[in-house]
């Protein structure tokens, strides 16, 4: 359901308006929605619906209204959103379904973006917030009890509009903004700030006389209606316009824009220019930052260490989406900012998004922050780079570049001065850059993950339910973003036991749905990395997720996509570089093994269900099974002392030479390492109705030679007892000494 308050009060279900009844019933719902998540007393509801003179039957009628609304607001689980409490009623809804809450969140995000120099993002967020409105808030309900909320929302809306149009004017978006301001001033004639913006826009277009006319109209209105003069901000703009030596030329007039928007802030009363502003653009520190002590200390030590004749290295924090790179970078930035007295520059580059920031735009913002007048910012990238390096020379600045997408996006933003430090976060290693120092960030340890959840939801709740806390952390796989989202959901549902969320997360099919809150979503974070992959890498990731092996070697990918060993390894390298596949530390020189983070596996399995037909998945699983049979044969065939198995290498040799050589040289070790993968192959074959292959792989595993106590083939033990051939599947079945029964029930296979 969707709940609308920014206009007539409405509820939508499946895209259709739900009938709510008369005005009093809508007023009741509006009051509960304004206070959703909090208990509203019966007395307050009676006052909202009937005002100061309620009828004697008010409480009984109110119960009737609540019952009707409760039947209307039935969720998909069959429970109503309205809960009866001892002192009143509680409405439980997701804030993302209430247009007022979405509006307030977008305004907050837009203001934060503007404060950190992300003008384009800030404008988009604030415009999206304004677009939600459909008229006057709470338009068709009784306002006497809700008037304060109506006034608050309208003031927040207009203030956000004023902040947005001021930014658009500063960026030179004049004509469209001027047209919008004309309408806003007509609707809100007493808003002096809107009039000031309109005067600025008209002056920037060369219409100084029209701008002065707007002031005269405002002054006449304020004196005539209220008996007061315009405020100092409006008077200041008027005086600046009067001080122009000559009429501005027609069209956009950047010089006038600079004087109108900046002169008052940058000039002293005696006409001299003020000292340059020290940029301080770092985002606020995350208050619940947890763990990473060794990493923080290492980065702080490197960034603050004295630098010789060379340039300080570029510190790059790399890791998967949601692992906490940005939080770590901001924490380190605040730790070292005192060592860089000339200020801090910050930019969210949005490197993997659909709209990454261009270096040209980032440098424009940096130069203005470094006290370059707007009209003096060069037009071309090369000129901006030169001026940027000139402005940073001899200064001690910290530059934090968040979410870099490529070397080409990053190179122009690196200052050449050795006194400047650069801290970068990204999801790829950026190996094409010189002089970088990589810090790879992995998921949190279990204790740190539990501590993070504790800080978010409160130690009282986690202490009361330690088992549920542990389960939530495990289902989140130690990923900070997932833990933060889980914590945010619990904070918004104080009446939830932690066990409720733990049980929901236990269901793999809905886990990613549960790990979404507001604009934070684990699925979306993985999607950014996934969309950068080429089609073959995406296909490999989906097949590996469907296979579901706890770890695997490169031959599985080569087999699934009919690739050579080299091509399969290169494809896995691309997945590792994107932090969608992890390398398993084995401590040996054998071929590397890989694994999927559990949440990545669930994401990739979802993509497989969406993108891959069953026949294609069946074909890939079958190819892996056939390759597994081939390699089991290689591991089992060369048994000494005349031992033999039923599995034989094909006459034309193996398409997996390296894997075969590994199996030949250490059969028992190879079988031990691949056992879990091959068990997963059996299960996947059963799930995709490849019953014959499931039986064959299961039989081959049962009939293959097992390892001895020292990990070697049993026939190689000194003083071994009388050796007997290890029977293959065919021999075993013929002798009826082993029965293999495959029962396919969904994705399960039982072997007995």
C-alpha positions as CSV (number, residue, x, y, z in Angstrom):
1,X,0.0,0.0,0.0
2,X,1.0,3.6,-0.6
3,X,-0.1,6.4,1.7
4,X,-0.4,10.0,0.5
5,X,-0.5,13.1,2.7
6,X,1.0,15.7,0.4
7,X,-2.3,16.7,-1.2
8,X,-5.7,15.0,-0.6
9,X,-5.3,12.0,1.8
10,X,-5.3,8.9,-0.3
11,X,-4.3,5.2,0.1
12,X,-3.3,3.2,-3.0
13,X,-3.3,-0.6,-3.2
14,X,-2.1,-2.3,-6.3
15,X,-2.1,1.0,-8.1
16,X,-5.7,1.8,-7.3
17,X,-7.3,4.2,-4.9
18,X,-8.8,2.5,-1.9
19,X,-12.1,4.0,-0.7
20,X,-11.7,5.5,2.8
21,X,-15.2,6.8,3.6
22,X,-16.2,10.2,4.7
23,X,-14.2,13.2,5.9
24,X,-14.0,12.2,9.5
25,X,-12.7,8.8,8.7
26,X,-10.0,10.3,6.5
27,X,-9.1,12.8,9.3
28,X,-8.7,9.8,11.6
29,X,-6.4,8.0,9.2
30,X,-4.4,11.2,8.5
31,X,-3.8,11.7,12.2
32,X,-2.6,8.1,12.6
33,X,-0.4,8.5,9.5
34,X,1.2,11.7,10.8
35,X,2.1,9.9,14.0
36,X,2.8,6.5,12.5
37,X,5.0,4.3,14.6
38,X,3.8,6.1,17.7
39,X,0.7,5.4,19.9
40,X,-1.9,8.1,19.4
41,X,-4.2,8.5,22.4
42,X,-7.9,8.1,22.1
43,X,-8.4,11.6,23.4
44,X,-6.2,13.1,20.7
45,X,-8.0,11.2,18.0
46,X,-11.4,12.4,19.3
47,X,-10.1,15.9,19.3
48,X,-8.8,15.6,15.7
49,X,-12.0,14.2,14.4
50,X,-14.6,16.3,16.3
51,X,-12.7,19.3,17.7
52,X,-13.5,21.0,20.9
53,X,-17.2,19.8,21.1
54,X,-17.3,16.1,20.5
55,X,-20.6,14.2,20.9
56,X,-21.2,12.0,23.8
57,X,-20.9,8.9,21.6
58,X,-17.5,10.0,20.2
59,X,-15.5,7.2,21.6
60,X,-17.9,4.5,20.4
61,X,-18.1,6.0,17.0
62,X,-14.3,6.3,16.9
63,X,-14.0,2.6,17.6
64,X,-16.4,2.0,14.6
65,X,-14.2,4.2,12.4
66,X,-11.1,2.3,13.5
67,X,-12.6,-1.0,12.8
68,X,-13.6,0.1,9.3
69,X,-10.1,1.4,8.6
70,X,-8.5,-1.8,10.1
71,X,-10.4,-3.9,7.6
72,X,-9.3,-1.5,4.8
73,X,-5.6,-1.7,5.8
74,X,-5.1,-5.4,5.7
75,X,-1.5,-6.3,4.6
76,X,-0.4,-9.3,2.4
77,X,0.2,-11.3,5.6
78,X,-3.4,-10.9,6.6
79,X,-2.6,-8.6,9.5
80,X,-3.9,-5.1,9.8
81,X,-1.6,-2.1,10.0
82,X,-3.6,-0.6,12.9
83,X,-2.8,-2.1,16.4
84,X,-4.9,-1.4,19.5
85,X,-2.9,-0.2,22.5
86,X,-4.0,0.4,26.1
87,X,-4.1,4.2,25.7
88,X,-5.0,4.4,22.0
89,X,-4.0,3.1,18.6
90,X,-0.8,2.5,16.7
91,X,-0.4,2.6,12.9
92,X,2.5,0.4,11.6
93,X,3.6,1.2,8.1
94,X,6.9,1.3,6.2
95,X,8.1,4.9,6.0
96,X,9.0,4.3,2.4
97,X,5.2,3.9,1.6
98,X,4.3,7.4,3.1
99,X,4.9,10.2,0.7
100,X,5.6,12.7,3.5
101,X,8.4,10.5,4.8
102,X,9.9,10.0,1.3
103,X,9.7,13.8,0.8
104,X,11.6,14.5,4.0
105,X,14.2,11.9,3.3
106,X,14.8,13.3,-0.2
107,X,15.1,16.9,1.2
108,X,17.7,15.6,3.7
109,X,19.7,13.8,1.1
110,X,19.5,16.8,-1.2
111,X,20.7,19.2,1.4
112,X,23.6,16.9,2.4
113,X,24.6,16.7,-1.2
114,X,24.6,20.4,-1.6
115,X,26.6,20.8,1.6
116,X,29.3,18.5,0.3
117,X,29.6,20.1,-3.1
118,X,27.5,17.6,-5.1
119,X,25.3,20.2,-6.7
120,X,23.9,18.1,-9.5
121,X,22.8,15.4,-7.1
122,X,21.4,17.9,-4.6
123,X,19.3,19.6,-7.3
124,X,17.9,16.2,-8.5
125,X,17.0,15.1,-4.9
126,X,15.3,18.4,-4.1
127,X,13.4,18.5,-7.3
128,X,12.3,14.9,-6.8
129,X,11.1,15.9,-3.3
130,X,9.0,18.8,-4.7
131,X,7.6,16.6,-7.5
132,X,5.9,14.3,-4.8
133,X,3.5,17.1,-3.9
134,X,0.0,17.0,-5.4
135,X,-1.4,20.2,-3.8
136,X,-1.9,21.5,-0.3
137,X,-0.9,18.9,2.4
138,X,-3.8,17.1,4.1
139,X,-6.1,19.0,1.7
140,X,-9.4,17.2,2.3
141,X,-9.4,16.6,6.1
142,X,-10.1,18.7,9.2
143,X,-7.0,20.7,9.9
144,X,-7.7,22.1,13.4
145,X,-5.6,19.3,15.1
146,X,-3.1,19.0,12.2
147,X,-2.5,22.6,11.3
148,X,1.0,22.7,12.8
149,X,2.0,19.7,10.6
150,X,0.5,21.4,7.5
151,X,2.5,24.6,8.2
152,X,5.7,22.6,9.0
153,X,5.5,20.7,5.7
154,X,4.7,23.8,3.6
155,X,7.7,25.7,5.2
156,X,10.0,22.7,4.6
157,X,8.9,22.5,1.0
158,X,9.4,26.2,0.3
159,X,12.7,26.3,2.0
160,X,13.9,23.4,0.0
161,X,12.7,25.0,-3.2
162,X,14.6,28.2,-2.3
163,X,17.8,26.3,-1.7
164,X,17.5,24.4,-5.0
165,X,16.8,27.5,-7.2
166,X,19.7,29.3,-5.5
167,X,22.0,26.4,-6.5
168,X,20.6,26.3,-10.0
169,X,21.3,30.0,-10.4
170,X,24.8,29.6,-9.1
171,X,25.4,26.9,-11.8
172,X,24.1,29.3,-14.5
173,X,20.7,27.6,-15.1
174,X,18.9,30.9,-15.5
175,X,16.0,31.0,-18.0
176,X,14.1,27.9,-16.8
177,X,14.7,28.9,-13.1
178,X,13.5,32.4,-13.8
179,X,10.3,31.2,-15.2
180,X,9.7,28.9,-12.2
181,X,10.5,31.7,-9.8
182,X,8.0,34.0,-11.5
183,X,5.3,31.5,-10.7
184,X,6.5,30.9,-7.2
185,X,6.6,34.6,-6.3
186,X,3.0,34.9,-7.7
187,X,1.9,32.1,-5.4
188,X,3.9,33.2,-2.4
189,X,4.2,37.0,-2.7
190,X,5.5,37.5,0.9
191,X,8.5,35.1,0.5
192,X,11.4,37.6,0.3
193,X,14.0,35.0,-0.5
194,X,12.0,33.9,-3.5
195,X,11.8,37.5,-4.7
196,X,15.6,37.9,-4.1
197,X,16.2,34.8,-6.3
198,X,13.9,36.2,-9.0
199,X,15.8,39.6,-9.0
200,X,19.1,37.7,-9.3
201,X,17.8,35.6,-12.2
202,X,16.5,38.6,-14.0
203,X,19.8,40.5,-13.6
204,X,21.7,37.5,-14.8
205,X,19.6,37.6,-18.0
206,X,20.4,41.3,-18.5
207,X,16.9,42.4,-17.3
208,X,18.1,44.8,-14.6
209,X,15.0,47.1,-14.9
210,X,12.7,44.1,-14.4
211,X,14.7,43.1,-11.4
212,X,14.4,46.5,-9.9
213,X,10.6,46.5,-10.6
214,X,10.3,43.2,-8.6
215,X,11.9,45.0,-5.6
216,X,9.6,48.0,-5.9
217,X,6.6,45.7,-6.0
218,X,7.8,43.8,-3.0
219,X,8.4,47.0,-1.0
220,X,5.0,48.4,-1.9
221,X,3.3,45.1,-0.8
222,X,5.2,44.8,2.5
223,X,4.6,48.5,3.5
224,X,1.0,48.5,2.3
225,X,0.0,45.2,3.9
226,X,2.3,45.0,7.0
227,X,3.8,48.4,7.4
228,X,7.4,47.0,7.2
229,X,10.4,47.5,4.9
230,X,12.0,44.6,3.0
231,X,14.6,42.6,4.9
232,X,18.4,43.1,4.7
233,X,18.9,40.3,2.1
234,X,16.5,41.8,-0.4
235,X,17.8,45.3,0.2
236,X,21.3,44.2,-0.3
237,X,20.5,42.7,-3.8
238,X,18.7,46.0,-4.6
239,X,21.7,48.0,-3.7
240,X,24.0,45.8,-5.8
241,X,21.8,46.3,-8.8
242,X,21.8,50.1,-8.3
243,X,25.6,50.2,-8.0
244,X,26.2,48.8,-11.5
245,X,28.1,51.4,-13.6
246,X,26.3,50.5,-16.8
247,X,23.3,48.5,-17.9
248,X,24.3,44.8,-18.4
249,X,24.3,43.4,-22.0
250,X,21.3,41.2,-22.9
251,X,21.5,37.5,-22.2
252,X,23.3,35.7,-19.4
253,X,25.6,37.9,-17.5
254,X,28.1,35.9,-15.5
255,X,29.9,39.0,-14.1
256,X,26.7,40.3,-12.6
257,X,25.8,36.8,-11.3
258,X,29.1,36.8,-9.5
259,X,28.7,40.2,-8.0
260,X,25.1,39.6,-6.9
261,X,25.6,36.2,-5.4
262,X,29.1,36.5,-4.0
263,X,30.2,40.1,-3.4
264,X,28.5,40.4,-0.1
265,X,30.2,37.2,1.2
266,X,33.7,37.8,-0.2
267,X,34.3,41.6,0.2
268,X,35.0,43.3,3.5
269,X,33.3,46.6,4.4
270,X,36.3,48.6,3.3
271,X,36.3,47.0,-0.1
272,X,39.3,44.7,0.4
273,X,39.0,41.0,-0.4
274,X,38.6,38.6,2.6
275,X,41.0,35.8,3.3
276,X,40.5,32.6,1.3
277,X,38.0,30.3,2.8
278,X,39.5,27.0,4.0
279,X,37.5,24.2,2.4
280,X,36.1,21.7,4.8
281,X,34.1,19.3,2.7
282,X,34.5,16.0,4.5
283,X,31.1,14.3,5.3
284,X,30.4,13.9,9.0
285,X,32.0,10.9,10.7
286,X,29.8,7.8,11.0
287,X,28.8,7.8,14.6
288,X,28.6,4.0,14.8
289,X,31.9,3.2,13.0
290,X,33.1,-0.1,14.4
291,X,36.3,-2.2,14.2
292,X,39.0,-1.7,11.5
293,X,41.4,-0.5,14.2
294,X,44.6,-1.9,12.6
295,X,43.5,-0.6,9.1
296,X,42.7,2.9,10.5
297,X,46.1,3.1,12.3
298,X,48.0,2.0,9.2
299,X,46.3,4.5,6.9
300,X,46.7,7.4,9.4
301,X,50.4,6.6,9.9
302,X,51.0,6.5,6.1
303,X,49.0,9.7,5.4
304,X,50.7,11.7,8.1
305,X,54.2,10.4,7.7
306,X,56.8,13.0,6.5
307,X,57.3,12.9,2.7
308,X,60.6,13.3,1.0
309,X,61.3,14.8,-2.4
310,X,58.8,12.6,-4.1
311,X,55.0,12.7,-4.0
312,X,53.0,11.2,-1.3
313,X,51.4,7.9,-2.4
314,X,47.7,7.8,-3.4
315,X,46.0,5.7,-0.7
316,X,43.4,3.5,-2.4
317,X,40.8,1.6,-0.3
318,X,39.4,-1.2,-2.4
319,X,36.7,-3.7,-1.7
320,X,33.3,-5.1,-2.6
321,X,30.2,-2.9,-2.5
322,X,28.8,-2.4,1.0
323,X,32.0,-3.4,2.8
324,X,32.4,0.0,4.4
325,X,35.1,1.7,2.2
326,X,33.5,5.2,2.4
327,X,32.9,5.0,6.1
328,X,36.5,4.0,6.6
329,X,37.8,6.8,4.4
330,X,35.8,9.4,6.1
331,X,36.9,8.2,9.5
332,X,40.5,8.3,8.5
333,X,40.0,11.7,6.9
334,X,38.8,13.2,10.1
335,X,41.7,11.5,12.0
336,X,44.3,13.3,9.8
337,X,42.6,16.6,8.9
338,X,44.7,18.5,11.5
339,X,47.8,17.5,9.5
340,X,46.4,19.3,6.5
341,X,45.7,22.9,7.7
342,X,44.8,24.2,4.2
343,X,41.6,22.2,4.2
344,X,39.9,19.1,2.8
345,X,38.2,18.6,-0.6
346,X,35.7,15.8,-1.1
347,X,33.8,14.4,-4.1
348,X,31.5,11.4,-4.6
349,X,32.5,10.4,-8.1
350,X,29.7,7.8,-8.5
351,X,32.1,5.8,-10.6
352,X,29.9,2.7,-11.2
353,X,26.6,4.5,-11.4
354,X,24.7,5.4,-14.6
355,X,25.8,9.0,-14.2
356,X,29.4,9.2,-13.0
357,X,30.8,12.6,-12.3
358,X,33.0,14.0,-15.0
359,X,36.5,15.3,-13.9
360,X,35.6,18.6,-15.6
361,X,32.7,19.1,-13.2
362,X,34.5,17.9,-10.1
363,X,37.4,20.3,-10.9
364,X,35.0,23.2,-11.3
365,X,33.7,22.6,-7.8
366,X,37.2,22.1,-6.4
367,X,38.5,25.4,-8.0
368,X,35.5,27.4,-6.6
369,X,36.2,25.9,-3.2
370,X,39.8,27.0,-3.6
371,X,38.6,30.6,-4.0
372,X,38.6,30.8,-7.8
373,X,35.8,33.1,-8.9
374,X,33.1,31.4,-10.9
375,X,33.8,33.5,-14.1
376,X,37.5,32.7,-13.8
377,X,37.1,28.9,-13.9
378,X,38.4,27.7,-17.3
379,X,36.1,26.0,-19.8
380,X,38.4,23.0,-20.8
381,X,39.5,20.1,-18.8
382,X,43.2,20.7,-19.5
383,X,43.0,24.3,-18.4
384,X,41.2,23.3,-15.2
385,X,43.8,20.7,-14.4
386,X,46.6,23.3,-14.8
387,X,44.8,25.8,-12.6
388,X,44.0,23.1,-10.0
389,X,47.7,22.1,-9.8
390,X,48.7,25.7,-9.5
391,X,46.2,26.3,-6.7
392,X,47.2,23.2,-4.7
393,X,51.0,23.9,-5.1
394,X,52.6,24.7,-1.8
395,X,49.5,23.8,0.2
396,X,48.7,21.0,2.5
397,X,45.4,19.7,1.4
398,X,43.6,16.4,1.9
399,X,41.6,15.2,-1.1
400,X,39.0,12.4,-0.6
401,X,37.7,10.9,-3.8
402,X,34.9,8.5,-3.0
403,X,33.7,5.7,-5.4
404,X,36.1,6.2,-8.2
405,X,35.3,4.2,-11.4
406,X,38.4,4.3,-13.5
407,X,41.9,5.7,-13.8
408,X,40.7,8.2,-16.4
409,X,38.2,9.6,-14.0
410,X,40.8,9.9,-11.3
411,X,44.0,11.1,-12.9
412,X,42.9,14.8,-13.5
413,X,41.9,15.1,-9.8
414,X,45.3,14.2,-8.3
415,X,47.2,17.2,-7.1
416,X,50.9,17.3,-8.0
417,X,52.1,18.9,-4.8
418,X,53.9,16.6,-2.4
419,X,52.2,18.3,0.6
420,X,48.8,17.1,-0.5
421,X,47.3,13.7,0.5
422,X,44.8,11.7,-1.6
423,X,42.5,9.1,-0.3
424,X,40.4,7.1,-2.8
425,X,37.7,4.4,-2.5
426,X,36.8,2.2,-5.4
427,X,35.7,-1.4,-6.2
428,X,38.6,-2.1,-8.6
429,X,42.3,-2.0,-8.0
430,X,43.0,0.9,-10.5
431,X,46.3,-0.8,-11.5
432,X,46.9,1.7,-14.3
433,X,47.8,4.5,-11.8
434,X,51.3,5.1,-10.7
435,X,52.3,5.6,-7.1
436,X,49.3,4.0,-5.4
437,X,49.1,2.1,-2.2
438,X,46.3,-0.4,-1.9
439,X,44.3,-1.3,1.2
440,X,42.0,-4.2,0.6
441,X,38.9,-4.2,2.8
442,X,37.0,-7.4,3.6
443,X,33.9,-8.1,5.6
444,X,33.9,-7.7,9.4
445,X,34.8,-10.5,11.8
446,X,31.9,-11.9,13.7
447,X,32.7,-10.1,16.9
448,X,33.0,-6.7,15.1
449,X,29.8,-7.4,13.1
450,X,27.9,-8.1,16.3
451,X,29.4,-4.9,17.8
452,X,28.2,-2.8,14.9
453,X,24.7,-4.2,15.2
454,X,24.8,-3.6,18.9
455,X,25.7,0.1,18.4
456,X,22.9,0.6,15.9
457,X,20.0,-1.1,17.7
458,X,21.2,-0.7,21.3
459,X,23.0,-3.0,23.6
460,X,19.9,-3.7,25.6
461,X,18.2,-5.5,22.8
462,X,21.2,-7.5,21.6
463,X,22.0,-8.6,25.2
464,X,18.5,-9.9,25.6
465,X,18.6,-11.9,22.4
466,X,22.2,-13.1,21.8
467,X,21.2,-16.0,19.6
468,X,19.1,-13.8,17.3
469,X,21.9,-11.3,17.2
470,X,24.4,-14.0,16.1
471,X,22.0,-15.3,13.5
472,X,21.4,-11.8,12.0
473,X,25.1,-11.2,11.8
474,X,25.7,-14.6,10.1
475,X,22.9,-14.0,7.6
476,X,24.5,-10.7,6.8
477,X,27.8,-12.4,6.1
478,X,29.7,-9.8,8.0
479,X,28.9,-7.2,5.3
480,X,28.6,-3.8,7.0
481,X,26.0,-2.5,4.6
482,X,23.8,-5.5,5.3
483,X,24.3,-5.1,9.0
484,X,23.5,-1.4,8.9
485,X,20.3,-2.1,6.9
486,X,19.3,-4.8,9.3
487,X,19.9,-2.5,12.2
488,X,18.0,0.4,10.6
489,X,15.0,-1.9,10.2
490,X,15.1,-2.9,13.8
491,X,15.5,0.7,15.0
492,X,12.3,1.6,13.0
493,X,10.5,-1.3,14.7
494,X,11.1,-1.1,18.4
495,X,8.4,-3.5,19.1
496,X,10.0,-6.2,17.0
497,X,12.0,-9.0,18.8
498,X,15.3,-9.5,17.0
499,X,14.2,-13.1,16.4
500,X,11.5,-11.8,13.9
501,X,14.2,-10.3,11.6
502,X,16.5,-13.3,12.2
503,X,13.8,-15.7,11.1
504,X,13.0,-13.6,8.0
505,X,16.7,-13.4,7.0
506,X,16.9,-17.2,7.4
507,X,14.7,-17.6,4.3
508,X,17.2,-17.3,1.4
509,X,14.4,-16.4,-1.1
510,X,13.5,-13.2,0.8
511,X,16.8,-12.3,2.4
512,X,17.8,-9.6,-0.1
513,X,14.2,-8.2,0.1
514,X,14.6,-7.9,3.9
515,X,18.0,-6.2,3.5
516,X,16.6,-3.0,2.2
517,X,15.8,0.2,4.1
518,X,15.3,3.7,2.7
519,X,17.9,4.3,0.0
520,X,20.2,1.6,1.3
521,X,19.8,-1.8,-0.4
522,X,22.3,-4.6,-0.6
523,X,20.9,-5.8,-3.9
524,X,21.4,-2.4,-5.5
525,X,25.0,-2.3,-4.2
526,X,25.8,-5.6,-5.9
527,X,24.0,-4.6,-9.1
528,X,26.5,-1.7,-9.6
529,X,29.4,-4.2,-9.7
530,X,27.4,-6.7,-11.7
531,X,26.5,-4.3,-14.5
532,X,30.2,-3.5,-15.1
533,X,30.9,-7.1,-16.1
534,X,31.0,-8.4,-19.7
535,X,28.2,-10.9,-20.6
536,X,30.4,-14.0,-20.2
537,X,31.5,-13.0,-16.7
538,X,27.9,-12.3,-15.8
539,X,26.9,-15.7,-17.1
540,X,29.7,-17.4,-15.2
541,X,28.6,-15.7,-12.0
542,X,25.0,-16.8,-12.4
543,X,26.0,-20.4,-13.1
544,X,28.4,-20.5,-10.1
545,X,25.5,-19.3,-7.9
546,X,23.1,-21.9,-9.2
547,X,25.8,-24.6,-8.7
548,X,26.1,-23.4,-5.0
549,X,29.4,-25.0,-4.3
550,X,31.1,-23.8,-1.1
551,X,34.3,-23.3,-3.1
552,X,35.5,-24.3,-6.6
553,X,38.4,-24.4,-9.0
554,X,38.7,-22.7,-12.4
555,X,37.8,-25.9,-14.3
556,X,34.1,-25.4,-13.3
557,X,33.9,-22.1,-15.2
558,X,35.9,-23.4,-18.1
559,X,33.5,-26.4,-18.4
560,X,30.3,-24.4,-17.9
561,X,31.1,-21.9,-20.7
562,X,33.2,-24.2,-22.9
563,X,36.4,-22.1,-22.4
564,X,40.0,-23.0,-22.4
565,X,41.8,-23.2,-19.0
566,X,43.5,-19.9,-19.6
567,X,40.2,-18.1,-20.7
568,X,38.4,-19.6,-17.6
569,X,41.1,-18.3,-15.3
570,X,41.1,-14.8,-16.9
571,X,37.3,-14.7,-16.5
572,X,37.6,-15.5,-12.8
573,X,40.3,-12.8,-12.5
574,X,37.7,-10.3,-13.8
575,X,35.2,-11.5,-11.2
576,X,37.8,-11.3,-8.5
577,X,38.7,-7.8,-9.6
578,X,35.0,-6.8,-9.3
579,X,34.9,-8.3,-5.8
580,X,32.1,-10.6,-6.8
581,X,34.3,-13.7,-6.4
582,X,36.8,-14.3,-3.5
583,X,40.1,-16.2,-3.7
584,X,40.2,-18.8,-1.0
585,X,43.6,-18.8,0.9
586,X,44.9,-22.3,0.7
587,X,48.5,-21.9,1.8
588,X,49.7,-24.0,-1.0
589,X,51.1,-23.5,-4.5
590,X,48.3,-25.5,-6.1
591,X,45.8,-23.9,-8.4
592,X,43.8,-21.3,-6.6
593,X,40.3,-22.0,-5.4
594,X,37.4,-19.5,-5.3
595,X,34.1,-18.9,-3.5
596,X,31.1,-16.6,-3.5
597,X,30.1,-14.5,-0.5
598,X,26.7,-15.8,0.5
599,X,24.8,-12.6,-0.3
600,X,26.6,-12.4,-3.7
601,X,25.4,-15.9,-4.3
602,X,21.8,-15.0,-3.5
603,X,22.0,-12.0,-5.8
604,X,23.5,-13.9,-8.7
605,X,21.0,-16.7,-8.3
606,X,18.2,-14.1,-8.5
607,X,19.8,-12.8,-11.8
608,X,19.9,-16.4,-13.1
609,X,16.2,-16.9,-12.4
610,X,15.5,-13.6,-14.3
611,X,18.0,-13.9,-17.2
612,X,18.6,-17.6,-17.9
613,X,16.1,-20.1,-19.2
614,X,16.1,-23.5,-17.4
615,X,17.5,-25.2,-20.5
616,X,20.6,-23.0,-20.5
617,X,21.2,-23.6,-16.8
618,X,20.7,-27.3,-17.3
619,X,23.2,-27.3,-20.1
620,X,25.8,-25.5,-17.9
621,X,25.3,-27.8,-15.0
622,X,25.5,-30.8,-17.2
623,X,28.8,-29.6,-18.7
624,X,30.3,-29.1,-15.2
625,X,29.1,-32.6,-14.3
626,X,30.7,-34.2,-17.4
627,X,34.0,-32.4,-16.6
628,X,33.8,-33.6,-13.1
629,X,33.4,-37.2,-14.2
630,X,36.3,-36.8,-16.5
631,X,38.5,-35.5,-13.7
632,X,37.4,-38.1,-11.2
633,X,38.5,-40.6,-13.8
634,X,41.9,-38.9,-14.0
635,X,42.3,-39.0,-10.3
636,X,41.2,-42.6,-10.0
637,X,42.7,-44.3,-13.1
638,X,46.4,-44.4,-12.4
639,X,46.3,-46.6,-9.3
640,X,49.5,-48.5,-8.8
641,X,50.0,-52.3,-8.5
642,X,47.6,-53.0,-11.2
643,X,44.6,-51.3,-9.6
644,X,42.1,-49.9,-12.1
645,X,38.7,-48.2,-12.1
646,X,35.9,-48.3,-14.6
647,X,36.5,-44.6,-15.5
648,X,39.0,-44.1,-18.4
649,X,40.4,-41.0,-20.0
650,X,39.0,-40.2,-23.4
651,X,41.3,-41.2,-26.3
652,X,41.6,-37.6,-27.5
653,X,43.1,-36.4,-24.2
654,X,41.7,-33.8,-21.7
655,X,40.5,-30.3,-22.3
656,X,41.6,-29.4,-18.8
657,X,45.3,-30.3,-18.9
658,X,46.4,-28.5,-15.7
659,X,43.5,-29.8,-13.7
660,X,44.1,-33.3,-15.0
661,X,47.8,-33.1,-14.1
662,X,46.9,-32.0,-10.6
663,X,44.5,-34.9,-10.3
664,X,47.1,-37.3,-11.7
665,X,49.9,-36.1,-9.4
666,X,47.9,-36.0,-6.1
667,X,44.8,-38.1,-6.6
668,X,43.7,-38.3,-3.0
669,X,44.3,-34.6,-2.3
670,X,42.5,-33.6,-5.4
671,X,39.5,-35.7,-4.5
672,X,39.5,-34.3,-1.0
673,X,39.6,-30.7,-2.2
674,X,36.9,-31.2,-4.9
675,X,34.6,-33.3,-2.9
676,X,32.3,-30.5,-1.8
677,X,32.2,-29.1,-5.3
678,X,31.3,-32.5,-6.7
679,X,28.6,-33.0,-4.1
680,X,27.1,-29.7,-5.1
681,X,27.3,-30.9,-8.8
682,X,25.2,-34.0,-7.8
683,X,22.6,-31.8,-6.0
684,X,22.4,-29.3,-8.9
685,X,22.0,-32.2,-11.4
686,X,19.2,-33.5,-9.4
687,X,17.5,-30.1,-9.2
688,X,17.7,-29.7,-13.0
689,X,16.4,-33.3,-13.7
690,X,19.8,-34.6,-14.9
691,X,19.2,-37.8,-13.1
692,X,21.6,-40.0,-15.0
693,X,24.5,-37.6,-14.5
694,X,23.6,-37.3,-10.8
695,X,23.8,-41.1,-10.4
696,X,27.1,-41.2,-12.4
697,X,28.8,-38.5,-10.4
698,X,27.6,-39.9,-7.1
699,X,28.7,-43.3,-8.1
700,X,32.1,-42.1,-9.2
701,X,32.6,-40.3,-5.9
702,X,31.7,-43.5,-4.0
703,X,33.8,-45.7,-6.2
704,X,36.9,-43.5,-6.3
705,X,39.9,-44.3,-4.2
706,X,40.0,-42.5,-0.9
707,X,43.1,-41.0,0.8
708,X,45.1,-42.6,3.5
709,X,46.0,-41.2,6.8
710,X,48.8,-39.1,5.4
711,X,46.8,-37.8,2.5
712,X,48.4,-40.0,0.0
713,X,46.9,-42.7,-2.2
714,X,46.4,-45.8,0.1
715,X,48.4,-48.1,-2.2
716,X,51.5,-45.9,-1.7
717,X,51.7,-46.5,2.0
718,X,54.8,-48.4,3.2
719,X,53.9,-51.8,4.7
720,X,50.3,-51.5,3.5
721,X,48.1,-54.5,3.9
722,X,47.1,-56.6,0.9
723,X,45.8,-54.2,-1.7
724,X,42.5,-54.7,-3.3
725,X,41.3,-52.9,-6.5
726,X,39.1,-49.9,-5.8
727,X,35.9,-50.8,-7.7
728,X,34.5,-48.3,-10.1
729,X,30.7,-47.7,-10.5
730,X,30.3,-50.3,-13.1
731,X,32.1,-53.0,-11.1
732,X,30.3,-52.1,-7.9
733,X,26.9,-52.2,-9.5
734,X,27.7,-55.5,-11.2
735,X,28.8,-57.0,-7.9
736,X,25.8,-55.5,-6.1
737,X,28.1,-54.4,-3.3
738,X,26.9,-50.8,-3.5
739,X,23.6,-49.4,-4.3
740,X,23.1,-45.8,-5.3
741,X,19.7,-44.4,-5.1
742,X,19.0,-40.9,-6.4
743,X,15.7,-39.4,-5.3
744,X,15.0,-36.0,-6.9
745,X,12.8,-33.8,-4.8
746,X,13.3,-30.3,-5.8
747,X,17.0,-29.6,-5.3
748,X,17.6,-32.4,-2.8
749,X,19.4,-35.7,-3.5
750,X,19.7,-38.5,-1.1
751,X,22.5,-41.0,-1.5
752,X,22.5,-44.3,0.5
